[in-house]
Amino acid sequence: MARHYHYHVYVIELSKDVLYELKFKRCNPDYELGKPCVYVGMTGLDPDVRFDKHKAGIQSNRYVQQYGLRLLPQLYEAYNPMPYKGAQEMEVELGIGLREAGYGVWQA
C-alpha cells in the first residue's frame, strides 16, 4: 500500500515594511534590494489553511501575521507533499537557497 504524505513546505511573501524590523535586517545581511522578502515554513496542513492561521494569529509567526501578503506557490509546489523528515530538511534547504539568491528570508 502506498504511503500518503501530507507535509508541505510553503513560502509567504512579506511586505517590504519587514525591512524596518532590525532583527529581520540583521538576519539578512546579504539581502539584495528589490528581491522579495519571504517566510519559509513547513506544515502538515494545506499551505492555504496554514497561511490563513498565520494571518488570524493562530500559532502564528509575528512577521507573517503583520507583514504576510500572499503565498508564493511557484517557489514550493514542486516539492509537495512529502514525508515529515523531508519537509523538515526541505524547509531549511529552501530557505538557504532563497537567501543565496538575495531574498530576505525568515524561518521559525
Phi and psi restraints in degrees (range 20) as a CNS / XPLOR table:
assign (resid 1 and name C) (resid 2 and name N)
       (resid 2 and name CA) (resid 2 and name C) 1.0 -72.7 20.0 2
assign (resid 2 and name N) (resid 2 and name CA)
       (resid 2 and name C) (resid 3 and name N) 1.0 142.6 20.0 2
assign (resid 2 and name C) (resid 3 and name N)
       (resid 3 and name CA) (resid 3 and name C) 1.0 -76.5 20.0 2
assign (resid 3 and name N) (resid 3 and name CA)
       (resid 3 and name C) (resid 4 and name N) 1.0 145.5 20.0 2
assign (resid 3 and name C) (resid 4 and name N)
       (resid 4 and name CA) (resid 4 and name C) 1.0 -106.2 20.0 2
assign (resid 4 and name N) (resid 4 and name CA)
       (resid 4 and name C) (resid 5 and name N) 1.0 105.4 20.0 2
assign (resid 4 and name C) (resid 5 and name N)
       (resid 5 and name CA) (resid 5 and name C) 1.0 -82.0 20.0 2
assign (resid 5 and name N) (resid 5 and name CA)
       (resid 5 and name C) (resid 6 and name N) 1.0 141.9 20.0 2
assign (resid 5 and name C) (resid 6 and name N)
       (resid 6 and name CA) (resid 6 and name C) 1.0 -135.5 20.0 2
assign (resid 6 and name N) (resid 6 and name CA)
       (resid 6 and name C) (resid 7 and name N) 1.0 17.0 20.0 2
assign (resid 6 and name C) (resid 7 and name N)
       (resid 7 and name CA) (resid 7 and name C) 1.0 -95.9 20.0 2
assign (resid 7 and name N) (resid 7 and name CA)
       (resid 7 and name C) (resid 8 and name N) 1.0 147.7 20.0 2
assign (resid 7 and name C) (resid 8 and name N)
       (resid 8 and name CA) (resid 8 and name C) 1.0 -136.6 20.0 2
assign (resid 8 and name N) (resid 8 and name CA)
       (resid 8 and name C) (resid 9 and name N) 1.0 146.2 20.0 2
assign (resid 8 and name C) (resid 9 and name N)
       (resid 9 and name CA) (resid 9 and name C) 1.0 -96.7 20.0 2
assign (resid 9 and name N) (resid 9 and name CA)
       (resid 9 and name C) (resid 10 and name N) 1.0 155.6 20.0 2
assign (resid 9 and name C) (resid 10 and name N)
       (resid 10 and name CA) (resid 10 and name C) 1.0 -150.4 20.0 2
assign (resid 10 and name N) (resid 10 and name CA)
       (resid 10 and name C) (resid 11 and name N) 1.0 157.2 20.0 2
assign (resid 10 and name C) (resid 11 and name N)
       (resid 11 and name CA) (resid 11 and name C) 1.0 -130.3 20.0 2
assign (resid 11 and name N) (resid 11 and name CA)
       (resid 11 and name C) (resid 12 and name N) 1.0 128.9 20.0 2
assign (resid 11 and name C) (resid 12 and name N)
       (resid 12 and name CA) (resid 12 and name C) 1.0 -114.9 20.0 2
assign (resid 12 and name N) (resid 12 and name CA)
       (resid 12 and name C) (resid 13 and name N) 1.0 128.2 20.0 2
assign (resid 12 and name C) (resid 13 and name N)
       (resid 13 and name CA) (resid 13 and name C) 1.0 -73.5 20.0 2
assign (resid 13 and name N) (resid 13 and name CA)
       (resid 13 and name C) (resid 14 and name N) 1.0 134.5 20.0 2
assign (resid 13 and name C) (resid 14 and name N)
       (resid 14 and name CA) (resid 14 and name C) 1.0 -107.4 20.0 2
assign (resid 14 and name N) (resid 14 and name CA)
       (resid 14 and name C) (resid 15 and name N) 1.0 148.0 20.0 2
assign (resid 14 and name C) (resid 15 and name N)
       (resid 15 and name CA) (resid 15 and name C) 1.0 -60.1 20.0 2
assign (resid 15 and name N) (resid 15 and name CA)
       (resid 15 and name C) (resid 16 and name N) 1.0 147.8 20.0 2
assign (resid 15 and name C) (resid 16 and name N)
       (resid 16 and name CA) (resid 16 and name C) 1.0 -62.1 20.0 2
assign (resid 16 and name N) (resid 16 and name CA)
       (resid 16 and name C) (resid 17 and name N) 1.0 -16.3 20.0 2
assign (resid 16 and name C) (resid 17 and name N)
       (resid 17 and name CA) (resid 17 and name C) 1.0 -61.3 20.0 2
assign (resid 17 and name N) (resid 17 and name CA)
       (resid 17 and name C) (resid 18 and name N) 1.0 -20.3 20.0 2
assign (resid 17 and name C) (resid 18 and name N)
       (resid 18 and name CA) (resid 18 and name C) 1.0 -62.5 20.0 2
assign (resid 18 and name N) (resid 18 and name CA)
       (resid 18 and name C) (resid 19 and name N) 1.0 -21.0 20.0 2
assign (resid 18 and name C) (resid 19 and name N)
       (resid 19 and name CA) (resid 19 and name C) 1.0 -68.1 20.0 2
assign (resid 19 and name N) (resid 19 and name CA)
       (resid 19 and name C) (resid 20 and name N) 1.0 -14.3 20.0 2
assign (resid 19 and name C) (resid 20 and name N)
       (resid 20 and name CA) (resid 20 and name C) 1.0 -80.4 20.0 2
assign (resid 20 and name N) (resid 20 and name CA)
       (resid 20 and name C) (resid 21 and name N) 1.0 -9.4 20.0 2
assign (resid 20 and name C) (resid 21 and name N)
       (resid 21 and name CA) (resid 21 and name C) 1.0 -82.1 20.0 2
assign (resid 21 and name N) (resid 21 and name CA)
       (resid 21 and name C) (resid 22 and name N) 1.0 114.8 20.0 2
assign (resid 21 and name C) (resid 22 and name N)
       (resid 22 and name CA) (resid 22 and name C) 1.0 -56.8 20.0 2
assign (resid 22 and name N) (resid 22 and name CA)
       (resid 22 and name C) (resid 23 and name N) 1.0 -42.7 20.0 2
assign (resid 22 and name C) (resid 23 and name N)
       (resid 23 and name CA) (resid 23 and name C) 1.0 -63.1 20.0 2
assign (resid 23 and name N) (resid 23 and name CA)
       (resid 23 and name C) (resid 24 and name N) 1.0 -41.3 20.0 2
assign (resid 23 and name C) (resid 24 and name N)
       (resid 24 and name CA) (resid 24 and name C) 1.0 -62.8 20.0 2
assign (resid 24 and name N) (resid 24 and name CA)
       (resid 24 and name C) (resid 25 and name N) 1.0 -46.1 20.0 2
assign (resid 24 and name C) (resid 25 and name N)
       (resid 25 and name CA) (resid 25 and name C) 1.0 -61.4 20.0 2
assign (resid 25 and name N) (resid 25 and name CA)
       (resid 25 and name C) (resid 26 and name N) 1.0 -43.8 20.0 2
assign (resid 25 and name C) (resid 26 and name N)
       (resid 26 and name CA) (resid 26 and name C) 1.0 -62.8 20.0 2
assign (resid 26 and name N) (resid 26 and name CA)
       (resid 26 and name C) (resid 27 and name N) 1.0 -32.8 20.0 2
assign (resid 26 and name C) (resid 27 and name N)
       (resid 27 and name CA) (resid 27 and name C) 1.0 -80.6 20.0 2
assign (resid 27 and name N) (resid 27 and name CA)
       (resid 27 and name C) (resid 28 and name N) 1.0 -4.7 20.0 2
assign (resid 27 and name C) (resid 28 and name N)
       (resid 28 and name CA) (resid 28 and name C) 1.0 -132.3 20.0 2
assign (resid 28 and name N) (resid 28 and name CA)
       (resid 28 and name C) (resid 29 and name N) 1.0 60.1 20.0 2
assign (resid 28 and name C) (resid 29 and name N)
       (resid 29 and name CA) (resid 29 and name C) 1.0 -65.1 20.0 2
assign (resid 29 and name N) (resid 29 and name CA)
       (resid 29 and name C) (resid 30 and name N) 1.0 -22.0 20.0 2
assign (resid 29 and name C) (resid 30 and name N)
       (resid 30 and name CA) (resid 30 and name C) 1.0 -102.2 20.0 2
assign (resid 30 and name N) (resid 30 and name CA)
       (resid 30 and name C) (resid 31 and name N) 1.0 17.6 20.0 2
assign (resid 30 and name C) (resid 31 and name N)
       (resid 31 and name CA) (resid 31 and name C) 1.0 -58.8 20.0 2
assign (resid 31 and name N) (resid 31 and name CA)
       (resid 31 and name C) (resid 32 and name N) 1.0 133.5 20.0 2
assign (resid 31 and name C) (resid 32 and name N)
       (resid 32 and name CA) (resid 32 and name C) 1.0 -99.5 20.0 2
assign (resid 32 and name N) (resid 32 and name CA)
       (resid 32 and name C) (resid 33 and name N) 1.0 120.3 20.0 2
assign (resid 32 and name C) (resid 33 and name N)
       (resid 33 and name CA) (resid 33 and name C) 1.0 -49.9 20.0 2
assign (resid 33 and name N) (resid 33 and name CA)
       (resid 33 and name C) (resid 34 and name N) 1.0 131.4 20.0 2
assign (resid 33 and name C) (resid 34 and name N)
       (resid 34 and name CA) (resid 34 and name C) 1.0 98.6 20.0 2
assign (resid 34 and name N) (resid 34 and name CA)
       (resid 34 and name C) (resid 35 and name N) 1.0 -19.4 20.0 2
assign (resid 34 and name C) (resid 35 and name N)
       (resid 35 and name CA) (resid 35 and name C) 1.0 -79.5 20.0 2
assign (resid 35 and name N) (resid 35 and name CA)
       (resid 35 and name C) (resid 36 and name N) 1.0 156.7 20.0 2
assign (resid 35 and name C) (resid 36 and name N)
       (resid 36 and name CA) (resid 36 and name C) 1.0 -66.9 20.0 2
assign (resid 36 and name N) (resid 36 and name CA)
       (resid 36 and name C) (resid 37 and name N) 1.0 154.3 20.0 2
assign (resid 36 and name C) (resid 37 and name N)
       (resid 37 and name CA) (resid 37 and name C) 1.0 -104.9 20.0 2
assign (resid 37 and name N) (resid 37 and name CA)
       (resid 37 and name C) (resid 38 and name N) 1.0 134.2 20.0 2
assign (resid 37 and name C) (resid 38 and name N)
       (resid 38 and name CA) (resid 38 and name C) 1.0 -140.1 20.0 2
assign (resid 38 and name N) (resid 38 and name CA)
       (resid 38 and name C) (resid 39 and name N) 1.0 160.5 20.0 2
assign (resid 38 and name C) (resid 39 and name N)
       (resid 39 and name CA) (resid 39 and name C) 1.0 -113.6 20.0 2
assign (resid 39 and name N) (resid 39 and name CA)
       (resid 39 and name C) (resid 40 and name N) 1.0 132.0 20.0 2
assign (resid 39 and name C) (resid 40 and name N)
       (resid 40 and name CA) (resid 40 and name C) 1.0 -113.5 20.0 2
assign (resid 40 and name N) (resid 40 and name CA)
       (resid 40 and name C) (resid 41 and name N) 1.0 128.2 20.0 2
assign (resid 40 and name C) (resid 41 and name N)
       (resid 41 and name CA) (resid 41 and name C) 1.0 -141.2 20.0 2
assign (resid 41 and name N) (resid 41 and name CA)
       (resid 41 and name C) (resid 42 and name N) 1.0 177.6 20.0 2
assign (resid 41 and name C) (resid 42 and name N)
       (resid 42 and name CA) (resid 42 and name C) 1.0 -135.5 20.0 2
assign (resid 42 and name N) (resid 42 and name CA)
       (resid 42 and name C) (resid 43 and name N) 1.0 152.5 20.0 2
assign (resid 42 and name C) (resid 43 and name N)
       (resid 43 and name CA) (resid 43 and name C) 1.0 -156.6 20.0 2
assign (resid 43 and name N) (resid 43 and name CA)
       (resid 43 and name C) (resid 44 and name N) 1.0 157.9 20.0 2
assign (resid 43 and name C) (resid 44 and name N)
       (resid 44 and name CA) (resid 44 and name C) 1.0 -92.3 20.0 2
assign (resid 44 and name N) (resid 44 and name CA)
       (resid 44 and name C) (resid 45 and name N) 1.0 -1.4 20.0 2
assign (resid 44 and name C) (resid 45 and name N)
       (resid 45 and name CA) (resid 45 and name C) 1.0 -98.5 20.0 2
assign (resid 45 and name N) (resid 45 and name CA)
       (resid 45 and name C) (resid 46 and name N) 1.0 169.6 20.0 2
assign (resid 45 and name C) (resid 46 and name N)
       (resid 46 and name CA) (resid 46 and name C) 1.0 -64.6 20.0 2
assign (resid 46 and name N) (resid 46 and name CA)
       (resid 46 and name C) (resid 47 and name N) 1.0 136.8 20.0 2
assign (resid 46 and name C) (resid 47 and name N)
       (resid 47 and name CA) (resid 47 and name C) 1.0 -55.1 20.0 2
assign (resid 47 and name N) (resid 47 and name CA)
       (resid 47 and name C) (resid 48 and name N) 1.0 -33.2 20.0 2
assign (resid 47 and name C) (resid 48 and name N)
       (resid 48 and name CA) (resid 48 and name C) 1.0 -64.2 20.0 2
assign (resid 48 and name N) (resid 48 and name CA)
       (resid 48 and name C) (resid 49 and name N) 1.0 -42.2 20.0 2
assign (resid 48 and name C) (resid 49 and name N)
       (resid 49 and name CA) (resid 49 and name C) 1.0 -65.8 20.0 2
assign (resid 49 and name N) (resid 49 and name CA)
       (resid 49 and name C) (resid 50 and name N) 1.0 -42.1 20.0 2
assign (resid 49 and name C) (resid 50 and name N)
       (resid 50 and name CA) (resid 50 and name C) 1.0 -63.5 20.0 2
assign (resid 50 and name N) (resid 50 and name CA)
       (resid 50 and name C) (resid 51 and name N) 1.0 -42.2 20.0 2
assign (resid 50 and name C) (resid 51 and name N)
       (resid 51 and name CA) (resid 51 and name C) 1.0 -60.0 20.0 2
assign (resid 51 and name N) (resid 51 and name CA)
       (resid 51 and name C) (resid 52 and name N) 1.0 -45.3 20.0 2
assign (resid 51 and name C) (resid 52 and name N)
       (resid 52 and name CA) (resid 52 and name C) 1.0 -60.0 20.0 2
assign (resid 52 and name N) (resid 52 and name CA)
       (resid 52 and name C) (resid 53 and name N) 1.0 -38.8 20.0 2
assign (resid 52 and name C) (resid 53 and name N)
       (resid 53 and name CA) (resid 53 and name C) 1.0 -65.9 20.0 2
assign (resid 53 and name N) (resid 53 and name CA)
       (resid 53 and name C) (resid 54 and name N) 1.0 -42.6 20.0 2
assign (resid 53 and name C) (resid 54 and name N)
       (resid 54 and name CA) (resid 54 and name C) 1.0 -55.4 20.0 2
assign (resid 54 and name N) (resid 54 and name CA)
       (resid 54 and name C) (resid 55 and name N) 1.0 -50.9 20.0 2
assign (resid 54 and name C) (resid 55 and name N)
       (resid 55 and name CA) (resid 55 and name C) 1.0 -65.3 20.0 2
assign (resid 55 and name N) (resid 55 and name CA)
       (resid 55 and name C) (resid 56 and name N) 1.0 -28.7 20.0 2
assign (resid 55 and name C) (resid 56 and name N)
       (resid 56 and name CA) (resid 56 and name C) 1.0 -84.0 20.0 2
assign (resid 56 and name N) (resid 56 and name CA)
       (resid 56 and name C) (resid 57 and name N) 1.0 -4.8 20.0 2
assign (resid 56 and name C) (resid 57 and name N)
       (resid 57 and name CA) (resid 57 and name C) 1.0 84.0 20.0 2
assign (resid 57 and name N) (resid 57 and name CA)
       (resid 57 and name C) (resid 58 and name N) 1.0 16.3 20.0 2
assign (resid 57 and name C) (resid 58 and name N)
       (resid 58 and name CA) (resid 58 and name C) 1.0 -96.0 20.0 2
assign (resid 58 and name N) (resid 58 and name CA)
       (resid 58 and name C) (resid 59 and name N) 1.0 113.4 20.0 2
assign (resid 58 and name C) (resid 59 and name N)
       (resid 59 and name CA) (resid 59 and name C) 1.0 46.7 20.0 2
assign (resid 59 and name N) (resid 59 and name CA)
       (resid 59 and name C) (resid 60 and name N) 1.0 49.3 20.0 2
assign (resid 59 and name C) (resid 60 and name N)
       (resid 60 and name CA) (resid 60 and name C) 1.0 -98.0 20.0 2
assign (resid 60 and name N) (resid 60 and name CA)
       (resid 60 and name C) (resid 61 and name N) 1.0 149.5 20.0 2
assign (resid 60 and name C) (resid 61 and name N)
       (resid 61 and name CA) (resid 61 and name C) 1.0 -85.2 20.0 2
assign (resid 61 and name N) (resid 61 and name CA)
       (resid 61 and name C) (resid 62 and name N) 1.0 135.2 20.0 2
assign (resid 61 and name C) (resid 62 and name N)
       (resid 62 and name CA) (resid 62 and name C) 1.0 -58.2 20.0 2
assign (resid 62 and name N) (resid 62 and name CA)
       (resid 62 and name C) (resid 63 and name N) 1.0 -42.0 20.0 2
assign (resid 62 and name C) (resid 63 and name N)
       (resid 63 and name CA) (resid 63 and name C) 1.0 -65.5 20.0 2
assign (resid 63 and name N) (resid 63 and name CA)
       (resid 63 and name C) (resid 64 and name N) 1.0 -38.5 20.0 2
assign (resid 63 and name C) (resid 64 and name N)
       (resid 64 and name CA) (resid 64 and name C) 1.0 -69.6 20.0 2
assign (resid 64 and name N) (resid 64 and name CA)
       (resid 64 and name C) (resid 65 and name N) 1.0 -43.5 20.0 2
assign (resid 64 and name C) (resid 65 and name N)
       (resid 65 and name CA) (resid 65 and name C) 1.0 -60.8 20.0 2
assign (resid 65 and name N) (resid 65 and name CA)
       (resid 65 and name C) (resid 66 and name N) 1.0 -42.5 20.0 2
assign (resid 65 and name C) (resid 66 and name N)
       (resid 66 and name CA) (resid 66 and name C) 1.0 -84.5 20.0 2
assign (resid 66 and name N) (resid 66 and name CA)
       (resid 66 and name C) (resid 67 and name N) 1.0 -37.5 20.0 2
assign (resid 66 and name C) (resid 67 and name N)
       (resid 67 and name CA) (resid 67 and name C) 1.0 -118.4 20.0 2
assign (resid 67 and name N) (resid 67 and name CA)
       (resid 67 and name C) (resid 68 and name N) 1.0 -3.1 20.0 2
assign (resid 67 and name C) (resid 68 and name N)
       (resid 68 and name CA) (resid 68 and name C) 1.0 -64.1 20.0 2
assign (resid 68 and name N) (resid 68 and name CA)
       (resid 68 and name C) (resid 69 and name N) 1.0 130.5 20.0 2
assign (resid 68 and name C) (resid 69 and name N)
       (resid 69 and name CA) (resid 69 and name C) 1.0 -107.0 20.0 2
assign (resid 69 and name N) (resid 69 and name CA)
       (resid 69 and name C) (resid 70 and name N) 1.0 -51.7 20.0 2
assign (resid 69 and name C) (resid 70 and name N)
       (resid 70 and name CA) (resid 70 and name C) 1.0 -166.4 20.0 2
assign (resid 70 and name N) (resid 70 and name CA)
       (resid 70 and name C) (resid 71 and name N) 1.0 159.6 20.0 2
assign (resid 70 and name C) (resid 71 and name N)
       (resid 71 and name CA) (resid 71 and name C) 1.0 -73.9 20.0 2
assign (resid 71 and name N) (resid 71 and name CA)
       (resid 71 and name C) (resid 72 and name N) 1.0 150.3 20.0 2
assign (resid 71 and name C) (resid 72 and name N)
       (resid 72 and name CA) (resid 72 and name C) 1.0 -117.7 20.0 2
assign (resid 72 and name N) (resid 72 and name CA)
       (resid 72 and name C) (resid 73 and name N) 1.0 73.8 20.0 2
assign (resid 72 and name C) (resid 73 and name N)
       (resid 73 and name CA) (resid 73 and name C) 1.0 -60.3 20.0 2
assign (resid 73 and name N) (resid 73 and name CA)
       (resid 73 and name C) (resid 74 and name N) 1.0 -25.3 20.0 2
assign (resid 73 and name C) (resid 74 and name N)
       (resid 74 and name CA) (resid 74 and name C) 1.0 -62.9 20.0 2
assign (resid 74 and name N) (resid 74 and name CA)
       (resid 74 and name C) (resid 75 and name N) 1.0 -18.3 20.0 2
assign (resid 74 and name C) (resid 75 and name N)
       (resid 75 and name CA) (resid 75 and name C) 1.0 -93.3 20.0 2
assign (resid 75 and name N) (resid 75 and name CA)
       (resid 75 and name C) (resid 76 and name N) 1.0 -8.2 20.0 2
assign (resid 75 and name C) (resid 76 and name N)
       (resid 76 and name CA) (resid 76 and name C) 1.0 -140.6 20.0 2
assign (resid 76 and name N) (resid 76 and name CA)
       (resid 76 and name C) (resid 77 and name N) 1.0 -19.5 20.0 2
assign (resid 76 and name C) (resid 77 and name N)
       (resid 77 and name CA) (resid 77 and name C) 1.0 -55.6 20.0 2
assign (resid 77 and name N) (resid 77 and name CA)
       (resid 77 and name C) (resid 78 and name N) 1.0 -35.4 20.0 2
assign (resid 77 and name C) (resid 78 and name N)
       (resid 78 and name CA) (resid 78 and name C) 1.0 -63.7 20.0 2
assign (resid 78 and name N) (resid 78 and name CA)
       (resid 78 and name C) (resid 79 and name N) 1.0 -20.2 20.0 2
assign (resid 78 and name C) (resid 79 and name N)
       (resid 79 and name CA) (resid 79 and name C) 1.0 -92.1 20.0 2
assign (resid 79 and name N) (resid 79 and name CA)
       (resid 79 and name C) (resid 80 and name N) 1.0 -16.3 20.0 2
assign (resid 79 and name C) (resid 80 and name N)
       (resid 80 and name CA) (resid 80 and name C) 1.0 -99.4 20.0 2
assign (resid 80 and name N) (resid 80 and name CA)
       (resid 80 and name C) (resid 81 and name N) 1.0 153.3 20.0 2
assign (resid 80 and name C) (resid 81 and name N)
       (resid 81 and name CA) (resid 81 and name C) 1.0 -79.8 20.0 2
assign (resid 81 and name N) (resid 81 and name CA)
       (resid 81 and name C) (resid 82 and name N) 1.0 170.9 20.0 2
assign (resid 81 and name C) (resid 82 and name N)
       (resid 82 and name CA) (resid 82 and name C) 1.0 -155.5 20.0 2
assign (resid 82 and name N) (resid 82 and name CA)
       (resid 82 and name C) (resid 83 and name N) 1.0 169.1 20.0 2
assign (resid 82 and name C) (resid 83 and name N)
       (resid 83 and name CA) (resid 83 and name C) 1.0 -71.0 20.0 2
assign (resid 83 and name N) (resid 83 and name CA)
       (resid 83 and name C) (resid 84 and name N) 1.0 162.6 20.0 2
assign (resid 83 and name C) (resid 84 and name N)
       (resid 84 and name CA) (resid 84 and name C) 1.0 -52.1 20.0 2
assign (resid 84 and name N) (resid 84 and name CA)
       (resid 84 and name C) (resid 85 and name N) 1.0 -52.0 20.0 2
assign (resid 84 and name C) (resid 85 and name N)
       (resid 85 and name CA) (resid 85 and name C) 1.0 -61.3 20.0 2
assign (resid 85 and name N) (resid 85 and name CA)
       (resid 85 and name C) (resid 86 and name N) 1.0 -40.0 20.0 2
assign (resid 85 and name C) (resid 86 and name N)
       (resid 86 and name CA) (resid 86 and name C) 1.0 -63.1 20.0 2
assign (resid 86 and name N) (resid 86 and name CA)
       (resid 86 and name C) (resid 87 and name N) 1.0 -40.1 20.0 2
assign (resid 86 and name C) (resid 87 and name N)
       (resid 87 and name CA) (resid 87 and name C) 1.0 -67.1 20.0 2
assign (resid 87 and name N) (resid 87 and name CA)
       (resid 87 and name C) (resid 88 and name N) 1.0 -39.5 20.0 2
assign (resid 87 and name C) (resid 88 and name N)
       (resid 88 and name CA) (resid 88 and name C) 1.0 -59.0 20.0 2
assign (resid 88 and name N) (resid 88 and name CA)
       (resid 88 and name C) (resid 89 and name N) 1.0 -48.0 20.0 2
assign (resid 88 and name C) (resid 89 and name N)
       (resid 89 and name CA) (resid 89 and name C) 1.0 -68.2 20.0 2
assign (resid 89 and name N) (resid 89 and name CA)
       (resid 89 and name C) (resid 90 and name N) 1.0 -41.9 20.0 2
assign (resid 89 and name C) (resid 90 and name N)
       (resid 90 and name CA) (resid 90 and name C) 1.0 -65.8 20.0 2
assign (resid 90 and name N) (resid 90 and name CA)
       (resid 90 and name C) (resid 91 and name N) 1.0 -35.1 20.0 2
assign (resid 90 and name C) (resid 91 and name N)
       (resid 91 and name CA) (resid 91 and name C) 1.0 -58.1 20.0 2
assign (resid 91 and name N) (resid 91 and name CA)
       (resid 91 and name C) (resid 92 and name N) 1.0 -45.8 20.0 2
assign (resid 91 and name C) (resid 92 and name N)
       (resid 92 and name CA) (resid 92 and name C) 1.0 -66.8 20.0 2
assign (resid 92 and name N) (resid 92 and name CA)
       (resid 92 and name C) (resid 93 and name N) 1.0 -47.9 20.0 2
assign (resid 92 and name C) (resid 93 and name N)
       (resid 93 and name CA) (resid 93 and name C) 1.0 -62.9 20.0 2
assign (resid 93 and name N) (resid 93 and name CA)
       (resid 93 and name C) (resid 94 and name N) 1.0 -41.4 20.0 2
assign (resid 93 and name C) (resid 94 and name N)
       (resid 94 and name CA) (resid 94 and name C) 1.0 -63.7 20.0 2
assign (resid 94 and name N) (resid 94 and name CA)
       (resid 94 and name C) (resid 95 and name N) 1.0 -43.1 20.0 2
assign (resid 94 and name C) (resid 95 and name N)
       (resid 95 and name CA) (resid 95 and name C) 1.0 -60.8 20.0 2
assign (resid 95 and name N) (resid 95 and name CA)
       (resid 95 and name C) (resid 96 and name N) 1.0 -44.2 20.0 2
assign (resid 95 and name C) (resid 96 and name N)
       (resid 96 and name CA) (resid 96 and name C) 1.0 -61.8 20.0 2
assign (resid 96 and name N) (resid 96 and name CA)
       (resid 96 and name C) (resid 97 and name N) 1.0 -46.3 20.0 2
assign (resid 96 and name C) (resid 97 and name N)
       (resid 97 and name CA) (resid 97 and name C) 1.0 -62.1 20.0 2
assign (resid 97 and name N) (resid 97 and name CA)
       (resid 97 and name C) (resid 98 and name N) 1.0 -41.3 20.0 2
assign (resid 97 and name C) (resid 98 and name N)
       (resid 98 and name CA) (resid 98 and name C) 1.0 -68.7 20.0 2
assign (resid 98 and name N) (resid 98 and name CA)
       (resid 98 and name C) (resid 99 and name N) 1.0 -38.6 20.0 2
assign (resid 98 and name C) (resid 99 and name N)
       (resid 99 and name CA) (resid 99 and name C) 1.0 -61.8 20.0 2
assign (resid 99 and name N) (resid 99 and name CA)
       (resid 99 and name C) (resid 100 and name N) 1.0 -43.7 20.0 2
assign (resid 99 and name C) (resid 100 and name N)
       (resid 100 and name CA) (resid 100 and name C) 1.0 -63.2 20.0 2
assign (resid 100 and name N) (resid 100 and name CA)
       (resid 100 and name C) (resid 101 and name N) 1.0 -26.6 20.0 2
assign (resid 100 and name C) (resid 101 and name N)
       (resid 101 and name CA) (resid 101 and name C) 1.0 -84.3 20.0 2
assign (resid 101 and name N) (resid 101 and name CA)
       (resid 101 and name C) (resid 102 and name N) 1.0 2.2 20.0 2
assign (resid 101 and name C) (resid 102 and name N)
       (resid 102 and name CA) (resid 102 and name C) 1.0 97.0 20.0 2
assign (resid 102 and name N) (resid 102 and name CA)
       (resid 102 and name C) (resid 103 and name N) 1.0 0.6 20.0 2
assign (resid 102 and name C) (resid 103 and name N)
       (resid 103 and name CA) (resid 103 and name C) 1.0 -69.5 20.0 2
assign (resid 103 and name N) (resid 103 and name CA)
       (resid 103 and name C) (resid 104 and name N) 1.0 154.4 20.0 2
assign (resid 103 and name C) (resid 104 and name N)
       (resid 104 and name CA) (resid 104 and name C) 1.0 -88.4 20.0 2
assign (resid 104 and name N) (resid 104 and name CA)
       (resid 104 and name C) (resid 105 and name N) 1.0 122.6 20.0 2
assign (resid 104 and name C) (resid 105 and name N)
       (resid 105 and name CA) (resid 105 and name C) 1.0 -125.1 20.0 2
assign (resid 105 and name N) (resid 105 and name CA)
       (resid 105 and name C) (resid 106 and name N) 1.0 137.1 20.0 2
assign (resid 105 and name C) (resid 106 and name N)
       (resid 106 and name CA) (resid 106 and name C) 1.0 -125.0 20.0 2
assign (resid 106 and name N) (resid 106 and name CA)
       (resid 106 and name C) (resid 107 and name N) 1.0 135.0 20.0 2
assign (resid 106 and name C) (resid 107 and name N)
       (resid 107 and name CA) (resid 107 and name C) 1.0 -130.7 20.0 2
assign (resid 107 and name N) (resid 107 and name CA)
       (resid 107 and name C) (resid 108 and name N) 1.0 142.2 20.0 2
